[in-house]
Amino acid sequence: MSVTPDALHRRVRKEVADRLDLVWQVASTLHADPEYAFAERRAAALLTGELRRAGFDVRQDVAGLPTAFTARRGEGGPTVALLLEYDALPGLGHACGHNLIAAAGLGAALAVRAAWDGGPGTVLAVGSPAEEGGGGKALEAEAGVFDGVDAALMFHPGVHDWVRAPLTAQEQYVVGFHGRAAHPTGNPAEGIDALAALIEMFNVLAALGRRLPEASHVQGIVTHGGTATNIVPEYAEGRFGLRAATTGALDDLAGQLRTCAAGVAQATGTTVAVERATVRYEHFRDSEALSERFAAHLSRAGVDLTPPRPGVYLGSSDIGNVSGLLPAIHPFVAITGEDGSDHTPEFAAAAASDRARRVLAAATEALACTAVDVLRDEALRAAAWRAHRAETAGPAR
């Protein structure tokens, strides 16, 4: 396509502006009708309907997930993926702002398709359900959805204006101790107290926690502690959430969890089973070249992104699994003040506010401009891939 970058960006910005009312209506509709992990049927129908009307080739039930989809426009490479999240939080609605993520990804895909129509490459919108614990993008990555993609782009509303996301690796384990039931008065020596073993597990993990590296921690709850106070518990179970700064550190922490469980079982005369209970979320690997390009485009709207504060981590996301495969971005753009927090009723309200609409317009424009840069700029793609390969091949895990 023989057009200057500035002219192309102007065209993209116009296409975004022409669709802003539609994009905000989509965000508002999703906000008013929250759906939860792997059950986002109305959200998926709304988004795929708009993509079909724009001429995208839509495929549903992607990766065996009924509310996952891909929508493709164009042929051959390069390929840029725009990621759409649309699940909500039970009891809180869109308290993480996924309504805005979905609308921005949709708006950017539509604008790029229109501005780049006839240009080489492919625009791919990826509908990824169940970010809040189900790991839709992780499952899509395993299924090959991102094979052949050159970059994956999304933004996340938040309480900070940060150019990249300090997102940890995380997974959950179920630890079950098996003992032997007995009457605690009549024949206490016959019993093997599984609950006592589980309690000791918590004590051992508390001691372990004092020497874990930065960002590594274990948080546990008791999910089964016995059936009656006059029966020595023959089975007790806990669920433990593990987080770490890197995926390698998470693997190390999981190994320590298993070692602790085996030691407690040996000390208490119980047997133990340790099983992973969730999809593993890998840590996020930021593509600096692409994130800086997004930040430059966003600055046109008066929003200046900065690096995250050292030592501050903001949870985990399945975008980490995508970022292990290809260059990806996940900047935060604030829709409320830094004294707030997501996963709260106040943040849910902010996701439908006037400020959210302004952020949505700016982020959609920046995503779309970054996407066309990926399509047109071979040097940018090469720089992103060089950095990605260096990070994923290096000693840091």
Backbone torsions as a table, in degrees:
resi	resn	phi	psi	omega
1	MET	NA	115.9	-174.3
2	SER	-88.3	80.5	177.8
3	VAL	-145.8	143.6	-178.7
4	THR	-69.2	155.4	177.5
5	PRO	-56.6	-41.8	-179.6
6	ASP	-62.9	-42.6	179.5
7	ALA	-65.3	-39.1	178.8
8	LEU	-65.4	-41.8	178.8
9	HIS	-64.7	-38.3	176.5
10	ARG	-62.4	-40.7	178.4
11	ARG	-63.6	-43.0	178.8
12	VAL	-61.9	-45.4	-179.1
13	ARG	-61.8	-37.4	176.9
14	LYS	-65.4	-42.1	179.5
15	GLU	-63.1	-37.8	176.5
16	VAL	-65.1	-46.9	-178.9
17	ALA	-59.9	-38.4	-179.8
18	ASP	-65.0	-22.8	-176.2
19	ARG	-108.7	6.7	-172.8
20	LEU	-62.5	-39.6	178.6
21	ASP	-62.5	-42.8	177.7
22	LEU	-62.1	-45.7	-177.0
23	VAL	-63.4	-42.4	178.5
24	TRP	-67.0	-36.3	177.2
25	GLN	-63.5	-40.0	176.5
26	VAL	-62.6	-46.1	179.0
27	ALA	-60.4	-41.4	-178.3
28	SER	-69.4	-38.9	178.5
29	THR	-64.3	-44.5	177.4
30	LEU	-62.5	-40.4	-178.5
31	HIS	-63.5	-39.1	-177.2
32	ALA	-77.6	-12.4	-174.5
33	ASP	-135.4	66.9	-174.9
34	PRO	-68.8	139.3	175.5
35	GLU	-128.9	158.9	-167.9
36	TYR	-114.9	178.2	-167.2
37	ALA	-47.3	124.9	176.7
38	PHE	64.8	11.2	177.6
39	ALA	-126.7	23.5	-174.5
40	GLU	-85.5	56.5	-171.8
41	ARG	-70.1	-44.8	-179.3
42	ARG	-68.7	-37.6	177.0
43	ALA	-61.8	-47.5	-179.9
44	ALA	-62.5	-39.4	179.4
45	ALA	-65.1	-41.4	179.2
46	LEU	-62.4	-47.3	-176.2
47	LEU	-69.4	-45.3	-179.9
48	THR	-67.4	-31.1	176.6
49	GLY	-61.5	-44.9	178.7
50	GLU	-65.3	-38.8	-179.7
51	LEU	-68.2	-39.4	177.6
52	ARG	-63.2	-42.3	-179.5
53	ARG	-62.0	-26.6	178.8
54	ALA	-88.8	4.5	175.2
55	GLY	91.7	11.1	177.2
56	PHE	-76.5	147.1	173.7
57	ASP	-85.5	107.2	-172.8
58	VAL	-99.8	132.8	173.4
59	ARG	-123.7	130.4	-177.6
60	GLN	-109.6	176.1	-176.0
61	ASP	55.4	35.9	-179.7
62	VAL	-66.9	139.7	179.6
63	ALA	58.7	24.9	-180.0
64	GLY	73.6	13.7	-178.0
65	LEU	-105.7	120.7	-172.3
66	PRO	-64.7	-21.8	-179.8
67	THR	-110.6	14.4	173.8
68	ALA	-96.4	150.2	178.7
69	PHE	-154.4	162.3	166.1
70	THR	-127.2	150.1	177.0
71	ALA	-136.2	121.2	-170.5
72	ARG	-119.9	138.9	172.7
73	ARG	-137.4	124.8	-178.4
74	GLY	109.6	176.3	-179.5
75	GLU	-138.2	146.5	175.1
76	GLY	72.5	-174.9	-178.8
77	GLY	-98.3	167.6	-2.7
78	PRO	-72.1	164.2	180.0
79	THR	-126.2	130.6	176.0
80	VAL	-117.4	132.3	-179.3
81	ALA	-106.1	133.5	172.4
82	LEU	-109.4	125.1	-170.3
83	LEU	-98.8	133.1	-179.2
84	LEU	-116.8	122.6	171.2
85	GLU	-109.8	145.2	-176.2
86	TYR	-151.5	11.6	175.0
87	ASP	-83.6	154.0	-179.7
88	ALA	-114.2	177.5	-179.6
89	LEU	-102.1	127.0	178.7
90	PRO	-54.9	129.1	178.4
91	GLY	84.0	-14.9	-176.8
92	LEU	-123.0	-11.1	-176.9
93	GLY	67.5	-142.4	-175.4
94	HIS	-86.3	60.9	-179.8
95	ALA	-82.6	5.5	171.1
96	CYS	-119.4	1.5	174.6
97	GLY	75.2	24.5	-179.1
98	HIS	-67.7	-21.3	173.4
99	ASN	-59.9	-35.6	178.7
100	LEU	-75.8	-35.7	177.3
101	ILE	-61.9	-46.3	-179.6
102	ALA	-63.0	-45.1	-177.4
103	ALA	-66.3	-39.7	179.2
104	ALA	-65.4	-44.1	177.9
105	GLY	-62.2	-41.6	177.0
106	LEU	-62.2	-51.8	-177.6
107	GLY	-60.0	-40.4	178.8
108	ALA	-65.3	-43.0	179.5
109	ALA	-61.8	-43.3	179.7
110	LEU	-64.8	-42.2	-178.2
111	ALA	-67.7	-42.4	179.4
112	VAL	-64.7	-42.2	178.6
113	ARG	-56.9	-45.2	-177.9
114	ALA	-70.0	-43.1	-176.3
115	ALA	-74.0	-31.1	-174.1
116	TRP	-103.6	6.7	-174.8
117	ASP	-55.3	123.7	-177.2
118	GLY	95.4	-12.7	177.3
119	GLY	-80.0	162.3	-178.6
120	PRO	-71.6	148.4	174.4
121	GLY	106.1	-177.0	-171.3
122	THR	-132.4	136.3	171.0
123	VAL	-101.3	125.9	-176.3
124	LEU	-124.9	117.3	172.1
125	ALA	-95.8	128.1	-176.9
126	VAL	-115.5	114.2	175.8
127	GLY	-86.7	114.9	-173.1
128	SER	-119.5	110.0	-179.0
129	PRO	-80.0	166.8	163.8
130	ALA	58.2	44.3	173.7
131	GLU	-65.9	-31.8	-177.1
132	GLU	-77.2	60.6	172.6
133	GLY	110.1	-20.9	-177.5
134	GLY	-90.2	-23.1	174.8
135	GLY	75.6	44.7	-179.3
136	GLY	-56.4	-44.9	-179.2
137	LYS	-68.4	-33.8	176.4
138	ALA	-63.0	-42.8	179.1
139	LEU	-68.7	-37.6	176.5
140	GLU	-65.5	-39.5	178.3
141	ALA	-62.0	-43.4	178.1
142	GLU	-62.0	-32.9	-177.5
143	ALA	-82.8	-1.5	176.7
144	GLY	88.7	13.3	-178.3
145	VAL	-60.0	-32.1	-175.6
146	PHE	-98.4	8.3	176.0
147	ASP	-62.5	132.0	178.3
148	GLY	80.8	3.7	178.9
149	VAL	-89.8	139.4	-176.7
150	ASP	-91.7	-25.4	179.9
151	ALA	-161.1	146.9	177.3
152	ALA	-121.8	125.4	-172.0
153	LEU	-123.4	136.2	170.6
154	MET	-160.0	165.2	170.4
155	PHE	-127.9	163.3	178.8
156	HIS	-131.7	127.4	173.0
157	PRO	-67.1	147.6	-177.1
158	GLY	-160.5	-155.8	178.3
159	VAL	-112.9	1.9	178.5
160	HIS	-128.1	155.7	169.4
161	ASP	-104.8	87.9	-174.0
162	TRP	-120.7	135.7	-174.7
163	VAL	-71.2	-24.6	177.5
164	ARG	-140.3	164.8	-173.8
165	ALA	-104.6	118.3	174.0
166	PRO	-81.9	81.8	-173.6
167	LEU	-108.0	129.9	-177.1
168	THR	-86.5	167.2	169.3
169	ALA	-84.4	146.9	-179.7
170	GLN	-156.1	153.3	173.6
171	GLU	-161.0	167.6	179.7
172	GLN	-124.8	148.2	179.2
173	TYR	-127.8	146.3	169.0
174	VAL	-103.4	126.7	177.9
175	VAL	-116.0	117.4	-178.3
176	GLY	-117.9	124.2	178.0
177	PHE	-101.7	133.2	177.6
178	HIS	-109.8	126.0	177.1
179	GLY	-122.9	-139.8	178.9
180	ARG	-143.5	130.8	-178.7
181	ALA	-73.4	148.9	175.5
182	ALA	-164.3	167.3	174.5
183	HIS	-82.5	128.3	-174.4
184	PRO	-68.4	-14.6	176.7
185	THR	-109.5	-45.2	-174.4
186	GLY	-69.2	-44.8	179.4
187	ASN	-144.8	59.8	-175.2
188	PRO	-60.5	-29.7	-178.1
189	ALA	-68.8	-17.2	179.1
190	GLU	-80.6	-17.2	-174.2
191	GLY	-88.3	152.9	169.8
192	ILE	-125.8	111.1	-167.8
193	ASP	-81.8	103.6	179.8
194	ALA	-68.7	-32.6	178.8
195	LEU	-67.0	-39.3	176.5
196	ALA	-59.9	-37.1	177.6
197	ALA	-65.2	-42.9	180.0
198	LEU	-64.3	-41.3	177.4
199	ILE	-61.4	-41.4	177.8
200	GLU	-64.3	-32.6	176.1
201	MET	-60.1	-43.7	177.4
202	PHE	-61.7	-40.9	179.7
203	ASN	-63.4	-43.1	179.9
204	VAL	-65.0	-41.4	-179.8
205	LEU	-67.5	-32.7	176.2
206	ALA	-63.4	-41.0	176.8
207	ALA	-66.5	-40.6	178.0
208	LEU	-61.5	-38.9	-175.2
209	GLY	-59.9	-26.0	-177.9
210	ARG	-71.4	-14.5	-179.1
211	ARG	-122.8	17.4	176.8
212	LEU	-79.3	152.8	178.4
213	PRO	-69.9	169.0	179.6
214	GLU	-54.6	135.8	177.3
215	ALA	79.0	-8.3	176.1
216	SER	-89.4	131.2	173.5
217	HIS	-159.4	162.3	176.9
218	VAL	-125.8	127.8	176.2
219	GLN	-122.2	123.9	-175.1
220	GLY	-123.3	157.0	172.7
221	ILE	-134.7	154.7	174.4
222	VAL	-87.9	121.9	178.8
223	THR	-103.0	-18.0	173.5
224	HIS	-154.2	125.3	-176.6
225	GLY	-126.9	15.2	-177.9
226	GLY	123.4	177.5	-175.9
227	THR	-117.6	-22.8	-179.3
228	ALA	-159.1	152.3	-177.8
229	THR	-73.3	-16.9	179.5
230	ASN	-100.4	21.5	175.6
231	ILE	-132.8	124.9	173.1
232	VAL	-61.4	122.5	-175.5
233	PRO	-60.8	125.3	177.0
234	GLU	-89.8	-12.6	177.2
235	TYR	-145.2	137.0	174.6
236	ALA	-142.5	145.1	-172.7
237	GLU	-140.3	140.4	173.5
238	GLY	-128.3	154.9	175.6
239	ARG	-117.2	130.0	-172.3
240	PHE	-125.1	125.8	175.0
241	GLY	-95.6	126.9	-178.8
242	LEU	-112.1	135.3	173.8
243	ARG	-133.7	149.8	177.9
244	ALA	-155.6	158.2	-176.2
245	ALA	-64.8	-31.9	179.6
246	THR	-131.2	162.2	178.7
247	THR	-64.5	-37.2	177.2
248	GLY	-63.6	-42.2	177.3
249	ALA	-64.7	-32.7	176.4
250	LEU	-66.2	-41.5	176.5
251	ASP	-60.4	-41.0	177.2
252	ASP	-62.2	-42.9	-178.5
253	LEU	-65.6	-39.0	177.3
254	ALA	-62.9	-38.2	175.9
255	GLY	-63.6	-38.9	176.9
256	GLN	-66.4	-36.8	176.3
257	LEU	-60.3	-45.3	179.9
258	ARG	-64.9	-39.8	178.2
259	THR	-63.0	-43.6	178.3
260	CYS	-61.2	-43.7	-178.6
261	ALA	-64.0	-42.6	179.6
262	ALA	-65.5	-39.8	179.0
263	GLY	-65.5	-41.8	178.1
264	VAL	-63.7	-42.7	179.6
265	ALA	-61.0	-42.8	179.7
266	GLN	-64.7	-39.6	-177.3
267	ALA	-71.4	-28.3	-174.4
268	THR	-104.8	-1.8	-179.9
269	GLY	75.7	15.7	177.7
270	THR	-96.8	174.8	165.8
271	THR	-115.3	157.4	-173.4
272	VAL	-139.0	146.7	173.3
273	ALA	-125.3	131.4	179.0
274	VAL	-120.3	119.5	-176.5
275	GLU	-133.3	134.9	174.6
276	ARG	-68.4	134.6	-171.6
277	ALA	-110.4	-6.7	-176.8
278	THR	-139.7	167.0	169.1
279	VAL	-65.6	137.8	177.6
280	ARG	-79.0	129.0	172.5
281	TYR	-95.7	122.3	177.3
282	GLU	-80.2	161.3	177.4
283	HIS	-70.3	156.4	-177.5
284	PHE	-85.0	131.2	176.9
285	ARG	-109.8	108.0	-174.6
286	ASP	-78.2	139.1	171.4
287	SER	-90.1	100.7	-175.1
288	GLU	-60.0	-40.3	-178.2
289	ALA	-60.8	-43.4	-178.9
290	LEU	-76.0	-38.6	179.0
291	SER	-64.1	-40.3	178.1
292	GLU	-66.2	-34.7	177.1
293	ARG	-66.6	-43.8	176.0
294	PHE	-58.5	-45.8	-177.9
295	ALA	-61.6	-38.9	179.1
296	ALA	-64.1	-42.1	178.2
297	HIS	-67.4	-39.3	-178.3
298	LEU	-66.7	-29.6	-178.0
299	SER	-62.7	-21.8	175.9
300	ARG	-59.9	-28.3	179.3
301	ALA	-89.8	7.0	178.9
302	GLY	83.4	14.1	178.1
303	VAL	-107.2	116.0	-178.8
304	ASP	-105.5	120.8	-179.7
305	LEU	-90.5	142.1	178.7
306	THR	-122.2	163.5	172.9
307	PRO	-63.6	153.3	176.8
308	PRO	-66.0	155.8	177.4
309	ARG	-66.7	135.2	179.6
310	PRO	-58.0	138.8	176.9
311	GLY	80.8	0.4	179.2
312	VAL	-102.3	128.6	178.6
313	TYR	-122.7	145.0	-173.7
314	LEU	-119.8	51.4	175.5
315	GLY	79.8	-153.5	-173.8
316	SER	-140.0	160.6	177.8
317	SER	-155.3	152.6	178.6
318	ASP	-72.3	-4.8	170.1
319	ILE	-61.4	-23.8	177.0
320	GLY	-58.4	-39.1	179.6
321	ASN	-66.5	-36.1	176.9
322	VAL	-68.4	-41.2	-176.7
323	SER	-67.6	-17.0	173.5
324	GLY	-76.5	-14.6	-177.1
325	LEU	-102.2	-31.4	-173.2
326	LEU	-158.6	163.2	178.2
327	PRO	-59.4	135.5	-175.6
328	ALA	-147.3	155.0	175.0
329	ILE	-128.2	152.9	179.2
330	HIS	-155.1	62.2	179.2
331	PRO	-71.2	155.3	172.2
332	PHE	-102.0	136.4	174.3
333	VAL	-128.0	125.2	-170.2
334	ALA	-72.9	136.0	170.2
335	ILE	-115.9	3.4	176.4
336	THR	-154.1	175.0	-177.4
337	GLY	-76.4	163.8	-177.6
338	GLU	-68.3	-12.2	175.9
339	ASP	-80.8	-4.6	178.9
340	GLY	-92.7	-173.2	179.3
341	SER	-155.7	146.0	172.6
342	ASP	-76.1	177.4	-176.4
343	HIS	60.6	36.0	176.7
344	THR	-134.0	158.2	175.6
345	PRO	-59.0	-34.9	-179.5
346	GLU	-64.6	-38.8	179.3
347	PHE	-70.8	-36.0	176.2
348	ALA	-59.2	-43.2	177.7
349	ALA	-64.1	-39.3	-180.0
350	ALA	-63.3	-27.9	-178.4
351	ALA	-72.2	-3.7	174.5
352	ALA	-124.0	19.9	-173.9
353	SER	-90.2	171.0	175.0
354	ASP	-61.4	-37.7	177.7
355	ARG	-63.6	-39.0	178.1
356	ALA	-61.3	-38.0	178.6
357	ARG	-65.1	-41.4	178.6
358	ARG	-64.3	-42.9	178.3
359	VAL	-63.9	-41.7	179.2
360	LEU	-58.8	-44.4	179.3
361	ALA	-61.9	-45.7	-177.9
362	ALA	-67.5	-43.4	-177.6
363	ALA	-69.4	-38.0	178.1
364	THR	-62.4	-42.9	178.7
365	GLU	-63.4	-44.6	-178.9
366	ALA	-66.5	-39.9	176.4
367	LEU	-62.0	-45.3	-177.8
368	ALA	-64.7	-42.5	179.1
369	CYS	-66.0	-38.9	177.0
370	THR	-65.3	-38.5	179.7
371	ALA	-63.1	-43.5	179.3
372	VAL	-69.5	-28.6	174.2
373	ASP	-63.0	-41.0	176.8
374	VAL	-60.7	-42.1	-177.2
375	LEU	-69.4	-37.1	-171.3
376	ARG	-96.6	-22.2	-167.3
377	ASP	-109.2	97.3	-179.1
378	GLU	-63.7	-36.2	-179.9
379	ALA	-65.0	-38.5	177.5
380	LEU	-64.1	-44.8	178.4
381	ARG	-61.1	-43.5	-178.6
382	ALA	-63.7	-41.6	179.5
383	ALA	-64.5	-41.3	179.5
384	ALA	-63.8	-41.8	-179.1
385	TRP	-71.4	-36.4	177.0
386	ARG	-60.0	-47.2	-180.0
387	ALA	-65.5	-38.5	-179.9
388	HIS	-64.5	-45.9	-179.3
389	ARG	-66.0	-36.6	178.9
390	ALA	-65.4	-39.1	-178.7
391	GLU	-72.2	-44.2	-175.9
392	THR	-75.8	-18.9	178.7
393	ALA	-96.0	-7.9	-175.0
394	GLY	-79.1	177.5	-177.0
395	PRO	-71.7	-25.3	-179.6
396	ALA	-69.0	130.7	-177.6
397	ARG	-103.9	NA	NA
